[in-house]
Amino acid sequence: MSTLNRRQFLEDSLLAAAAAAAAQAVSTTASADDVAPKSANDTIGHAVIGCRIRGRVHAKEFAGKQGVEVTHVCDPDRQLADELAEAVEKQQGRRPKAVQDLRAVFDDKAVDTVSVAAPNHWHALAAIWAMQAGKDVYVEKPVSHNISEGRRTVQVSRKTGRICQGGHQYRSSGTNAAAVEYMRQGKLGDVKLARSIVYGGRGSIGEPGKYEVPEYVDYNLFLGPAPMVPLTRENLHYDWHWVWDTGCGELGNNNVHSLDICRWGLGVTGLGRSVISYGGRMGYKDAGQTPNTQVCIFDFGDKTIVSETRGLKTAPFDPQYKGGTIFYGSKGIIAGGSVFDLGGNLVSSFEGKGENHFANFLTAVRSRKREDQKAEILEGHQSAALCHLGNISWRLGRPASPAELRDQIGKLKVHDNALETLDRTLTHLRDHKLDLDHDKLTLGSHLQIDPNREAFVGNQAANDLLTREYRKPFVVPTEAEIG
């Protein structure tokens, strides 16, 4: 979290003509020559987009890989870009270019691969522009800020032939792979329910107001596809997670990892047939908009995924398995890399050789084989989409008392004791002395999904949230424009 003390609001925009020209420069489709494989002896020029927490990890990982040179680091915050360039120089012996505008990176022929660690609202567009400019892309989770742009990212990858890997590194875990194989072999019995548990402290981000943006930040480039609005929170960086224009809440920040493994383990694809979410931003009032307490129920017909997010102090989910991904089978439970019997007693733990997720991406870049990736962009899109589904349900919801919540949740026909999950959540909040008849939770809309169209059935308000209004020239191309 940033500890910057000074803020200077800056709304300087690039000249329209220059912006349009730059956008045009990255909008061409890669030719067959562009997708020629790199040989094992070729040095891959790599650029890192976004220079804070995950960007620093990206830079260290790629700079440490044989046959890779980090040639560029990019961030609208000039200080962050310079700091990371210095760190990379110390590691690899050569200083990368530090730039603020990612379009300059995509226009540079020295760049072969790009990793995107910018805020969520930039993930899809940065990946799309990079692929259209002939680069292979590693894009952090969630790979999109909304469902439509996630699908467009997949479409561009297919159209251009570029490799695109999602930052779902849990898929490169040997332990997770062994657990999934265990279920595939039927050893856990009939598995109908998976649970994604993310409990972690998320305190107030401060009172809403009008804060100044540091003079070394290009605020126009920071916002990119998002509306040009004043900064209303104290910290520009990181706290964008809790604002709808730029983030996806804790559901898209951390729960997306275990939701992805839930999908993998259950073997479900697509968006399912319905979703409902309930929760709220509880315990404090601040500049944040996203819920810090949220339950989502994803109905896939014969299987169900339930995600539980808590940002207030809480006891662990279970003394034996405290969180992450939990699978419930007719013969036992898998949680935390171990198998438990139906009574919760430890049976055994999984072992398996993992793979560095960044190295896996580079393997696919060299082989040009999409199937070599552990987290190919389609998987990343579908897992991110679950987060968006849950958030759309919540955003279209209404305040509800505990009695109203019990009435509606009790009617669900899913593979979970939904009322037990609700009661566990209500008890957690009452432990914080919250009067839930006064400070009501939001009961989200129960949305029916057409998985073939990746759209909602009979709900225009929900369908309007499948995409966003983009701020020119930072516009994700339509399906027709991609071709």
N, C-alpha and C positions, 0 to 999 in steps of 0.2 A: 504494500500500500504506500502511495506517495506521501512524503512528509513535507512537500513543498509548502512554503508559507506565503509566498507572494503569488498573486494572480493578476494578469493583465488581459482583459478581454480583447481578443484580436479577431476581426472578421474580414481581414483582407482576403480577397479571392484572386485566383489566377485570372488573367485576361481570357475572356471567352474564346477568342480565336486560338490562343495558345493551348487552352484546355481541349478544345475540339480537335486540334491537330494532334495532340498527344494521344487522345483517346483513339483517333483513327489509326495511329501508328501501331496500336496493339490489337486492332480488331480484325486482322487478317488471319485466315486459316493456314495452319502449317502445311507445307508441301510435303511430298513424299521424301524429298532430300532432307528435310528438317528432322524427320523421325528416324534417320539412319542411326543404328545402334552405336554406342560408344564402345570401343574395344577395351579390353582389360588394361591396356597400357595408356589409354587416353586420360588426361586430367580433366575432371569435371569441374567446371566453374559454377559455384553455388552462391546464391543470394538469400539472405535472411530478411524477411519483411516483418517488422515488429521487434523491438529491441529490449523489451522488459523481461519478465520472468521466464516465459517459455522461449522467447527469442534468444535469450542467453544460453539456454539449454541447447537449442538448435545449433547455434554458432559453435559451441564447444564440441558438440557431437560431430558435425560435418567437418569442422577444421581438423578433427582428430582421425578422420577416415583416410586410409591410403587412397591416393589417386583423386583426392578432392581438394580444391582450394576455395575458400570463402572469398569471393571477389567483391561482394557488396554487402553492406548492412544498411537497412532503410527504416526510418521512423520519422513521422512528422515532428517529433520532439528531437531537435538538433543535438541536445546534450546527450540523450540516450544513444543516438546513433554514434556520436563521437566516442562515448565511453565504451561501447561494444567494439568499435573498430580498434580501439587501443588494446582491448583484451584479446581480440583475435590475432592482432599483430604479435603479441607476446607468445601466443600459442603456436602459430604457424610460421612466424618469421617474416611475414609480408602483410602490410596493412591493407585491408579492403577499403574500397571507396565507401564513404559515409554520405548518404543522400537522404533527402526528405520525401521526394516524390517517387512513388513506386513505379510510375510509368517510365521514368528514366532507366530503371533497372530492366524492365521488359524490353526496352528498345536497344539494349546493349547485347551485341552478338557474343560477347565473352561469357555471358550467363547461359548455362545449360539447364540448370535446375534451380527451383525456387522453393523455399519453405515459408509458409504463411503463419505467423504468430501474432498477427495484429488483433485488435478487438473483433468480436464476433460479427459485427455488421459489415466488416471488410472481407471476411473469409471467402465467400463465394465469388465475389467480383474480382478479387485479387487472383484467385485461382483461375478464373475464366480468362481474364486478360493475359495472364502468364501463359496459359496453354495456347491461346490464340496467337501469341507471339512466338510459339515454338518451344516453350520450356516445359519440362516435366515438373510436377508439383507435389509437394508434401504439404497438406493443409491441416491445421490444428482442429481439434474438436471444439464445438460442434462445427461441422463443415459448412454450415449455412446459418443464416439468421431467420430464414423462413422456408417453408416447404417448397415453394415454386423455384427459388434460386438454387436449392439443393438439387432438384431435378435438372435444372439448366446446366449445373456443373457436370453432372453425369453425361448429359447430352454433348457438351463440348469435348469432354474426354473421348467419347466415342467418335465424334466427328473429326477431331484432329489427330487421333491416334496417340495422344499423349498419355503417359503414365500419371495417375493421380491417386495418391495414397492419403487416407484419413489418419489423423493423429490418435488412433485408438490403439495405443501401445499394449493394452491388456491382451490383445489378440496375439501378440508375439510372446506371451508368457507360456512356458512349457507346462506349468501347473494348470493353467486354464485349459490348454489344449488337451491335457490328459483327462481333466474332469469332463470335458465335452465328449471325448472318445468313450469314457466310462458310461455316459448316458446313451451314446449312440449304440453301444453294445447291449443295452437293456438292463444293465446291472443295478440301476436305481429304480427299476420298475417303470410304471406308467407315470410320466412327469407332466403334470398339467399346470403347475404354478411356479413362477419365478418371481423373486422379490429383489428390488434394488433399494438398498438402504444406505443413505448418506446422512449421517448425523455429525454436525460440526458447528462450532461457534461462529456466528456472523453478527457482530454488533452493529449498532447504529452508525450510519455514515455521516451523521450531522444534520443540522437543520437545513431545509431548503432555502435558497437565496440566489443572489446573482454574484458569481465569483469571477475573478479575473483569470484569464488564461496567461501562462508565462509567455514572455515575448519571444522565447526561443522555440515555441511550438507553433506550427502552421495549423491553425484550428480548422481551416477549410479542408485541408487534407486529412486531419484527424477525423472529422465528421464524414467526409466522403459521401456515401450513399444516403446518409441520414440527413434529416432537416437541419438547416442552419438556425440553431436556437442558442440562446445564451447558456453558459455553464451554470447549472443550478445546484451543484454539489461542491463540497470543499475540495475534494481530490479529483483531478481530471483523470488520472490513471487508475486502473483496476476497478474503481467503483462504477465504471460504465457497465459492469455486469448487472447491476441492479436497476437499470433504466431501460425501458422497452425499446427506445430508439436504437440502442447500441448493444444491448445484452439480452440474455435469455434466462436470467435468474440462476439460482443454484441448480435447477433442473438441467439446464444446458451447460453449466459450468463443470459440475462434478458428477451428477447423476447419470449423465450421458455415457460415462465409461461403463458403469455396471449395467445400465440398460442395454448397451451394446452386447455385453456378455450374456445377458438374459436372452436376447434374440438369438444369439449364436447357439447357446445351450439348448433352448427349446426347439430350434430349427424353424423358427417362424420368419417369414419374409413379408414385405409390404407393410401397410399401415394398420392392418387389422380391420375390424368391423365397427368398433365404437370406442369412445373414450369419455371419461368423466374425471374431473379434478375438483378437489376442495382444499381450502387452506386460507392463509392470509399473511399479511406482514404484521406480526404479532409482537407485543412486548415493548414497543417503542414506536414513535412517529418520527420519520426522518425524510431525507430527500429521495430515498429509494422507492421504487414502484413495484418491484417483483415480490412475490411471497417468500417469506423466510420459513414458513411451515406449509408443506404441500404434500398431498397424497394424490396420485394419479392411478387410475385403473384402466389398463389397456386390454380390451376384449378381442382375442383372436379366434373366438368361436370355441374350439376344443381346447384352447390354452389361454392363460391369463398372465399378464405381467403387472405387478403392482410396484410402484415406486413410492418411497417415503423419504421426505426431505425435512430435516429439522435444523434451524439455525440458532435456536435458543439452547442453553445448557440442558443436557438430558442424560439419563442413564443409557447404557448400551442397549442395543436391541435384545441381546441375549448374552448371558455370562459366557457361553461357549463360543458363539459366533456373533461378533459385535456389529458387523455391517458388511457392506459390499454386496456381492451377489449371492443369493440363496435359492437353491432349487429344491422343490419338494416332490419326492417320488413315492410310489406305493411301497418301496422297500427301504427308504431312508431319505436322508437330507445331505446335500452338498453345500458347504459354506466355508469360506476362508481357506480354500485349498484342501479341505478334508472331507471325509465321509462320516456321517453320524447315523446311528440307528434312529428309529422312529421315536425313541425315548430321549434323544439328544445326547447319547453317549458316543464318544469318539471311537470310530472303527479303524480308520487308517487315513494317511495323508498322501496326497498325490506328489509325484515327482515327474519331471520332464525337462528336457533341454530347451531353453528359450532361445530367442534370437533378438538381437538389437533391432528395434523397430526402424531406426534410421538406416541401418545397414540393409535391412530388408527392402526398403524403398530403392536404395542404390542398386541392389541386385536386379530388381525389375527394370530400372532405368537401363542397365546394360544388356539385359536379356530381351527387352521389349515385350515381355510376356506379362500381360495383365494378371494372369493366374498366379504369378510368383508373389504377388503382394498379400500380406496378411490382412490388410484392411483397405481393400480396393474401394474406390470412391462410392460405388453403389451401396456398399455396406454402411459407409459413413453417412450417406444421405438418409438411409432408412432409419438409422439409430437417432440421428439429429431430428428427423421428422417426428419421432415419438415425443421428444421434448417440446417441439412446437405444438403438437396436438394437445398435450396436457396444458400448456400455457394458453392456448386459444380457448379451451374449455373454461379455464379459470377466469380469463379476461371477460368472458361473456356471461359470467355468473351473477348471482345476487346474494345479498346478506341472508344468512339463515341461522336460526337458533339450533342448539344441539338436538332438540326434538324434531325440527324440520329435517336436519341432516340425517338423523336416524330413520325417519320415515322414507326419505328418498333413497338412501344408500341401501337400506334393507330390501328394496325391491329389485336390486341388481341380481342377475343370474350369471354369475361368474365363478371361476374356480378359486375362490378365496372366501373366507369368512369375513365379508366386507364390514360387517358391524363390529367384529372384534378389532379390526384394523382401525376403524373410526374411534372406538372407545379408547384404544391405546393412545391415539392422538389427542383426544379430549382430556384424558387423564394427564398427559404430559403438559398441556397448556394450563390446566387447573393447578398443577404443581407450581406454576409461576404466578399463582394468585390472580389469574385472568377471569373476569366475569364474562363468560361466553354468551350469555343472554343479552349483554350490553355491547361488548366488543365482539361482534359476531364474525364468524368465519364466512368466507365466500363459498357458496355451493355452485360449482361450475355447471355449464350446460352439458347435458348428456348428448353427445354428438354422434350421429351415425355417419359412417365413412363408406365411400365408394372407392375401394382400393385400386380399381383399374384406372380411375381418373385422378387418383390422389386428391380427392376433393370430398366435401361434405354433402350429405343428402338433405335437400330441403332446408338449408340454412344459409341464406345469403350473407348474413353478418359474419359467420364463420368463414365462408369462402373468401370474403373480402380480406381476411387476415392470412390467406395463403401466400400473399405477396405484399409488397409495400409500394408506396409512391417514391420513386428514386429521384434524387436531386442531380440534375444534369451538371456535368457530363458523366457522373458516376452511376451509370445505368446498366443493370444486368440485361443482356439482350433477351428478347422473347424467343420462344421455340421456333417461330417462323423465321426470325432473323438468323438464328443459328443454322437452320436448314437441316 
